[in-house]
Amino acid sequence: MINFLFLDADDTLLDFSWAEDQAIHRTYRELGAEMTDEMYARYHVVNQGYWQTYERGEITREALLVARHRQMFEEYGLDCDPVQCENLYRKNLGIGHHFIPHAVEILDYLRPRCRLFLASNGVAETQYSRLESAGIGPCFEQIFISEEAGDYKPNRAYFDYCFARIPGFRPEEAAIVGDSLTSDILGGINAGIQTIWFNPKHKPGRPDIRPDFEIHDLLELKQLI
């Protein structure tokens, strides 16, 4: 039985891809450098690469946030300040929100049935801004953001931080739902709790990271909880 449920935010409840698209295009326009479709596709590759490096503990979050922009400017010969870019991007990313399909409905279903916690690797200021915009903050008993926890998913230390702050917590009754195998699912495995992989795009799995359950629509959580 699942009584303690950790939910990822980006691309699990909130459509980060939509927010990212709006924010990065707006940021480049403000810097006087229009982002083309080819550049946007390349940004995704560069950004994902840096986040995977971060998850492996090979780069700090602060270095990551600036390095991705620096690499883009170097590759495309743009005379822009990566620090200024990150500051603008962070501000723009916190503007507005777009829900993953059925996110509000499933939160309404889950709230009376288990204790809900948000577990995010996002930047605290941005995440709180987006949660306020979306109006879903009150759904959670506590919000755990890696920047404040001093560690991040998938590291066990992040989850130890969370567990220690939940009165009456029982790991055998806990689960995490998230879209990332390398962050959410591996993190849940490391922490010894059940894992539910939200995989709406039917991405191929990995033999070394096996979730307990896989769902393709958030409403499928009703069959598990």
C-alpha positions, 0 to 999 in steps of 0.5 A, a space after each residue: 500500500 502506498 501512503 507516501 507519494 513523491 511526485 516529480 514536477 517537470 514533465 510529470 505534473 508541469 509541462 517543462 518542455 512548453 515552459 522551456 520553449 517559451 523561456 529560451 526563445 524569449 531570452 534570446 530575443 531579449 539578447 538580440 539573438 533570434 533562436 532558430 529551430 536548428 539552434 533550439 534542437 541543439 540547445 536540447 542536446 547540449 542542455 541534456 548532456 550537462 544535466 546528465 553530467 550533473 546527475 553523475 556528480 561531475 559538475 556543480 549546478 551553478 556551473 551547469 546553468 551557465 556552461 550550457 549557454 556558454 557552449 551555445 554562444 561559442 558554437 554559434 558565434 554569438 557575442 552574449 554574456 552566458 551569466 546574463 542569459 541564465 538570469 534572463 532565462 531563469 526569470 522567463 522560465 518562472 512566468 506562466 505554466 502549462 499542465 501535463 494532461 490530467 495532472 490536476 485531475 490526478 492530484 485531486 484524486 490522490 490528495 485524500 488517499 495518500 500524503 503527497 510530496 513534491 520532489 524536484 531537482 529544479 532551481 528553487 526560485 523558479 520552481 516556487 514561481 511556477 508552482 504559485 502560477 499553477 496553484 498546486 502548491 497546497 496539494 503537497 504536505 511538503 515541497 523538497 527542492 534539491 537546491 534547498 536539500 543540499 543534494 539532488 536526485 538520484 542521490 540517496 542523500 537527497 532522499 534521506 533529507 526528505 525522509 527525515 522531515 516527514 513525521 511517521 515516514 515508512 519507506 515500505 509504504 512510499 513511492 516516487 512518480 517521475 519521467 526521468 529514469 536517471 533521476 526519479 527512478 534511479 533515485 527511488 531505487 537508491 532510496 529503497 522505495 517503489 518507483 513508478 515511471 511516467 513514460 507518456 512518449 513510450 521511450 525505451 527503457 534501460 536494462 540497468 534501471 528497472 522501475 516497479 511500474 510504468 504508466 503512460 497517462 497520469 490517470 493510470 495512477 488510480 490503478 496503483 493507489 
